[in-house]
Each structure stands twice: as C-alpha cells, then as structure tokens.
Amino acid sequence: LQLVESGGGLVQPGGSLRLSCATSGSTLEEYATGWHRQAPGKEREAVACISSSGRSTNYADSVRGRFTMSRDTAKNVVYLQMNNLRPEDTAVYYCNAVLYWGQGTQVTVSS
C-alpha cells in the first residue's frame, strides 16, 4: 500500500486548503484511513479518520467544525478540506492506513 499526499502550502489565517492522499496497492473499502499532523517540536497527533465503510468520520476537538474528511473510492483518494485555518494548524500533515504512512505535506498558516 502506498500513500502520497499533496495540496499543502502557505495560507493566511482564515483561509482554506484541501489536502489529497492518493492511495495505491489496495482499495479504500478495505481499511480505515486517517490524517495526522506533526508540528515542530511536538508529537504527531490524529486529526481525522474515516471508517472502511465510509459511513463514519471522527475529528480531533481542535479541528471539529473546520475540517472535513472525505474520500472518492473510484479514484482511491482521500481528502481533508481545511477551512478557517489558524496559525496553530501549521504542521506536516500525513495520511495513513493500517501501518502505512505517506511522506507528508507541509501546511503553513501565517500572515
């Protein structure tokens, strides 16, 4: 299973970004997938996850109401729509499934 993130960048506070995670080697219906992030000097933390069925999503308290995780099973891609971004959202964002991780994509929120 391979995962490749994209969509990171520099955005001003209050702005939006959509991250993508392209998967290959299996199908999304076989496993739950998640987004995590790691800020400089901090431990990696879970941000959002979606169940293998796609019917259930969960979010960290810090992002609930601002971030939305979704997926396209036809394309084998999972997304993280991030709205109303804050400077504290600055981190490297990683996609994961089972024991596999992508390489990460940098998100920087700054004016």
DRENPA-3360 file (N, C-alpha, C; in nm, 2 decimals, always signed):
BEGIN
1 = LQLVESGG = +0.08/-0.12/+0.00/+0.00/+0.00/+0.00/+0.09/+0.12/+0.00 ~ +0.06/+0.21/-0.09/+0.13/+0.34/-0.10/+0.04/+0.46/-0.08 ~ +0.09/+0.56/-0.02/+0.00/+0.68/+0.00/+0.09/+0.80/-0.03 ~ +0.03/+0.89/-0.11/+0.10/+1.01/-0.15/+0.02/+1.13/-0.12 ~ +0.06/+1.22/-0.04/-0.01/+1.34/+0.00/+0.02/+1.46/-0.10 ~ -0.07/+1.55/-0.11/-0.05/+1.67/-0.19/-0.14/+1.78/-0.14 ~ -0.12/+1.90/-0.18/-0.21/+2.01/-0.16/-0.17/+2.10/-0.05 ~ -0.06/+2.08/+0.02/-0.02/+2.17/+0.12/+0.04/+2.30/+0.06;
9 = GLVQPGGS = +0.06/+2.39/+0.15/+0.12/+2.52/+0.11/+0.11/+2.63/+0.22 ~ +0.13/+2.75/+0.17/+0.12/+2.86/+0.26/-0.02/+2.93/+0.25 ~ -0.08/+2.96/+0.36/-0.21/+3.02/+0.35/-0.23/+3.12/+0.47 ~ -0.30/+3.22/+0.45/-0.32/+3.32/+0.56/-0.43/+3.27/+0.66 ~ -0.42/+3.32/+0.78/-0.52/+3.28/+0.88/-0.66/+3.31/+0.82 ~ -0.75/+3.21/+0.85/-0.89/+3.22/+0.79/-0.90/+3.16/+0.66 ~ -0.79/+3.13/+0.59/-0.80/+3.07/+0.46/-0.83/+2.92/+0.46 ~ -0.83/+2.86/+0.34/-0.87/+2.72/+0.32/-0.76/+2.65/+0.24;
17 = LRLSCATS = -0.75/+2.52/+0.26/-0.67/+2.43/+0.18/-0.74/+2.30/+0.17 ~ -0.72/+2.23/+0.06/-0.77/+2.09/+0.05/-0.65/+2.00/+0.03 ~ -0.63/+1.91/+0.12/-0.52/+1.81/+0.11/-0.58/+1.68/+0.04 ~ -0.50/+1.62/-0.04/-0.53/+1.49/-0.11/-0.43/+1.39/-0.07 ~ -0.48/+1.26/-0.06/-0.40/+1.15/-0.04/-0.43/+1.04/-0.14 ~ -0.35/+1.02/-0.24/-0.37/+0.92/-0.34/-0.32/+0.79/-0.29 ~ -0.40/+0.68/-0.29/-0.36/+0.55/-0.25/-0.35/+0.46/-0.36 ~ -0.26/+0.36/-0.35/-0.25/+0.25/-0.45/-0.21/+0.13/-0.38;
25 = GSTLEEYA = -0.24/+0.02/-0.44/-0.20/-0.11/-0.39/-0.31/-0.18/-0.32 ~ -0.42/-0.11/-0.30/-0.54/-0.17/-0.23/-0.66/-0.08/-0.26 ~ -0.77/-0.11/-0.21/-0.89/-0.02/-0.22/-0.93/+0.03/-0.09 ~ -0.99/+0.15/-0.09/-1.02/+0.22/+0.03/-1.12/+0.15/+0.12 ~ -1.21/+0.07/+0.05/-1.31/+0.00/+0.13/-1.25/-0.11/+0.22 ~ -1.12/-0.14/+0.21/-1.06/-0.25/+0.29/-1.01/-0.20/+0.43 ~ -1.00/-0.07/+0.45/-0.94/-0.02/+0.57/-0.98/+0.12/+0.60 ~ -0.97/+0.15/+0.73/-0.99/+0.29/+0.77/-0.87/+0.37/+0.73;
33 = TGWHRQAP = -0.89/+0.50/+0.70/-0.78/+0.59/+0.67/-0.79/+0.71/+0.76 ~ -0.67/+0.77/+0.78/-0.67/+0.89/+0.87/-0.57/+0.99/+0.83 ~ -0.59/+1.11/+0.88/-0.50/+1.22/+0.87/-0.44/+1.25/+1.00 ~ -0.31/+1.27/+1.01/-0.24/+1.31/+1.13/-0.16/+1.43/+1.09 ~ -0.11/+1.50/+1.20/-0.02/+1.61/+1.17/+0.09/+1.62/+1.28 ~ +0.20/+1.68/+1.25/+0.31/+1.70/+1.34/+0.37/+1.84/+1.32 ~ +0.36/+1.91/+1.43/+0.41/+2.05/+1.43/+0.56/+2.04/+1.49 ~ +0.64/+2.14/+1.45/+0.78/+2.14/+1.50/+0.78/+2.13/+1.66;
41 = GKEREAVA = +0.86/+2.03/+1.70/+0.88/+2.02/+1.85/+0.76/+1.95/+1.92 ~ +0.67/+1.90/+1.84/+0.55/+1.84/+1.90/+0.54/+1.70/+1.85 ~ +0.46/+1.62/+1.93/+0.43/+1.48/+1.88/+0.33/+1.48/+1.77 ~ +0.33/+1.37/+1.69/+0.23/+1.36/+1.59/+0.10/+1.33/+1.65 ~ -0.01/+1.40/+1.60/-0.14/+1.38/+1.66/-0.24/+1.35/+1.55 ~ -0.34/+1.28/+1.59/-0.45/+1.24/+1.49/-0.54/+1.36/+1.47 ~ -0.58/+1.38/+1.35/-0.66/+1.49/+1.31/-0.80/+1.45/+1.27 ~ -0.81/+1.34/+1.19/-0.94/+1.30/+1.14/-0.92/+1.15/+1.09;
49 = CISSSGRS = -1.03/+1.08/+1.09/-1.03/+0.95/+1.03/-1.16/+0.91/+0.97 ~ -1.16/+0.82/+0.88/-1.28/+0.78/+0.81/-1.28/+0.62/+0.81 ~ -1.40/+0.56/+0.84/-1.41/+0.42/+0.85/-1.39/+0.35/+0.72 ~ -1.37/+0.22/+0.72/-1.36/+0.15/+0.59/-1.49/+0.16/+0.51 ~ -1.60/+0.16/+0.58/-1.73/+0.17/+0.50/-1.75/+0.31/+0.45 ~ -1.68/+0.41/+0.51/-1.70/+0.55/+0.47/-1.82/+0.61/+0.54 ~ -1.89/+0.54/+0.62/-2.01/+0.60/+0.69/-1.98/+0.67/+0.81 ~ -1.86/+0.66/+0.87/-1.82/+0.72/+0.99/-1.69/+0.80/+0.98;
57 = TNYADSVR = -1.70/+0.92/+1.03/-1.58/+1.01/+1.04/-1.57/+1.06/+1.19 ~ -1.44/+1.08/+1.23/-1.42/+1.14/+1.36/-1.31/+1.24/+1.35 ~ -1.32/+1.34/+1.43/-1.22/+1.45/+1.43/-1.17/+1.49/+1.57 ~ -1.05/+1.54/+1.57/-0.99/+1.59/+1.69/-1.07/+1.72/+1.73 ~ -1.08/+1.74/+1.86/-1.16/+1.85/+1.90/-1.11/+1.99/+1.85 ~ -0.98/+1.99/+1.82/-0.92/+2.12/+1.78/-0.96/+2.15/+1.63 ~ -1.01/+2.06/+1.56/-1.04/+2.08/+1.42/-1.19/+2.06/+1.38 ~ -1.26/+2.00/+1.48/-1.40/+1.97/+1.45/-1.48/+2.10/+1.41;
65 = GRFTMSRD = -1.55/+2.09/+1.31/-1.63/+2.21/+1.26/-1.55/+2.29/+1.16 ~ -1.42/+2.27/+1.15/-1.34/+2.34/+1.05/-1.29/+2.25/+0.94 ~ -1.26/+2.13/+0.98/-1.20/+2.03/+0.88/-1.30/+1.93/+0.85 ~ -1.30/+1.88/+0.72/-1.39/+1.77/+0.68/-1.31/+1.67/+0.60 ~ -1.32/+1.55/+0.64/-1.25/+1.44/+0.57/-1.35/+1.37/+0.48 ~ -1.31/+1.33/+0.36/-1.39/+1.26/+0.27/-1.31/+1.17/+0.18 ~ -1.37/+1.09/+0.09/-1.30/+1.01/+0.01/-1.37/+0.98/-0.12 ~ -1.30/+0.95/-0.23/-1.35/+0.91/-0.36/-1.30/+0.77/-0.38;
73 = TAKNVVYL = -1.39/+0.67/-0.36/-1.34/+0.53/-0.38/-1.31/+0.50/-0.52 ~ -1.37/+0.56/-0.62/-1.34/+0.54/-0.76/-1.20/+0.58/-0.79 ~ -1.16/+0.68/-0.73/-1.02/+0.73/-0.76/-0.92/+0.68/-0.65 ~ -0.97/+0.62/-0.55/-0.88/+0.58/-0.43/-0.81/+0.70/-0.37 ~ -0.88/+0.80/-0.35/-0.82/+0.93/-0.30/-0.90/+0.97/-0.17 ~ -0.83/+1.01/-0.07/-0.90/+1.07/+0.05/-0.86/+1.21/+0.06 ~ -0.95/+1.29/+0.11/-0.93/+1.44/+0.11/-0.94/+1.49/+0.26 ~ -0.88/+1.60/+0.28/-0.90/+1.68/+0.40/-0.92/+1.82/+0.36;
81 = QMNNLRPE = -1.05/+1.86/+0.37/-1.08/+2.00/+0.35/-1.06/+2.08/+0.48 ~ -0.98/+2.18/+0.47/-0.95/+2.26/+0.59/-0.99/+2.40/+0.57 ~ -1.08/+2.45/+0.65/-1.14/+2.58/+0.64/-1.10/+2.66/+0.77 ~ -1.11/+2.79/+0.76/-1.08/+2.88/+0.88/-0.95/+2.84/+0.95 ~ -0.85/+2.83/+0.87/-0.72/+2.78/+0.92/-0.66/+2.88/+1.02 ~ -0.59/+2.83/+1.12/-0.53/+2.91/+1.22/-0.38/+2.88/+1.22 ~ -0.30/+2.98/+1.28/-0.16/+2.95/+1.28/-0.12/+2.82/+1.35 ~ -0.20/+2.78/+1.45/-0.17/+2.66/+1.52/-0.20/+2.53/+1.44;
89 = DTAVYYCN = -0.25/+2.55/+1.32/-0.27/+2.44/+1.23/-0.15/+2.41/+1.15 ~ -0.05/+2.49/+1.16/+0.08/+2.48/+1.09/+0.15/+2.35/+1.13 ~ +0.17/+2.26/+1.04/+0.23/+2.13/+1.07/+0.26/+2.06/+0.93 ~ +0.32/+1.94/+0.95/+0.33/+1.85/+0.83/+0.21/+1.75/+0.85 ~ +0.13/+1.74/+0.75/+0.02/+1.66/+0.75/+0.04/+1.52/+0.68 ~ +0.01/+1.42/+0.75/+0.03/+1.28/+0.70/-0.10/+1.21/+0.68 ~ -0.10/+1.13/+0.58/-0.21/+1.03/+0.56/-0.16/+0.89/+0.60 ~ -0.25/+0.82/+0.66/-0.21/+0.68/+0.70/-0.33/+0.58/+0.68;
97 = AVLYWGQG = -0.29/+0.46/+0.66/-0.38/+0.35/+0.66/-0.31/+0.22/+0.71 ~ -0.37/+0.16/+0.81/-0.31/+0.04/+0.87/-0.17/+0.08/+0.93 ~ -0.07/+0.03/+0.88/+0.07/+0.06/+0.93/+0.14/+0.15/+0.83 ~ +0.07/+0.19/+0.72/+0.14/+0.26/+0.62/+0.12/+0.41/+0.63 ~ +0.22/+0.49/+0.59/+0.22/+0.63/+0.60/+0.27/+0.70/+0.47 ~ +0.22/+0.81/+0.44/+0.27/+0.89/+0.33/+0.39/+0.97/+0.38 ~ +0.44/+1.05/+0.28/+0.56/+1.12/+0.31/+0.53/+1.26/+0.38 ~ +0.41/+1.30/+0.38/+0.37/+1.42/+0.44/+0.37/+1.54/+0.35;
105 = TQVTVSS = +0.28/+1.64/+0.38/+0.28/+1.76/+0.30/+0.27/+1.88/+0.40 ~ +0.35/+1.98/+0.38/+0.36/+2.09/+0.47/+0.25/+2.19/+0.46 ~ +0.18/+2.23/+0.57/+0.08/+2.33/+0.57/+0.13/+2.44/+0.67 ~ +0.14/+2.56/+0.62/+0.19/+2.68/+0.69/+0.08/+2.78/+0.69 ~ +0.03/+2.82/+0.81/-0.07/+2.92/+0.82/-0.01/+3.05/+0.88 ~ +0.01/+3.15/+0.80/+0.08/+3.27/+0.85/+0.04/+3.39/+0.77 ~ +0.04/+3.50/+0.83/+0.01/+3.63/+0.76/+0.14/+3.69/+0.71;
% end
